[in-house]
Amino acid sequence: MRLTAEIWVSAYIKRLSLLEIPAFVVAKGDATAGAVLVKMNTLDGQACCYQRSFDLMSGERTWVVLSEGDESAVDTSIQKQCGFDPDLWVIEVEDREGRHLLGEDGLE
């Protein structure tokens, strides 16, 4: 059974908060089936946006980079994705060390 997007987002933000890593819902998508983008803002003008992807060869779902570089360019990429998918969730994580926890158990 898969978690709803809303439950996954709530759990993700809670896990980040336990490590005192600020995270915010920037765009709230469909509560049950919305896709999720995670913007990692390192607070130095740079950012990276991650999206979930399905690997056809292995059958695994993994986080891959959608865009990275100058924060304004990453924001433009996110806005474009939101234009394609109105059910999209966007989470912004702010951490100078670049910690997003997406590779940890339960989040991959």
Helices and strands as residue ranges (DSSP letters): H 5-18, E 23-27, E 36-41, E 46-54, E 61-70, H 71-84, E 89-94
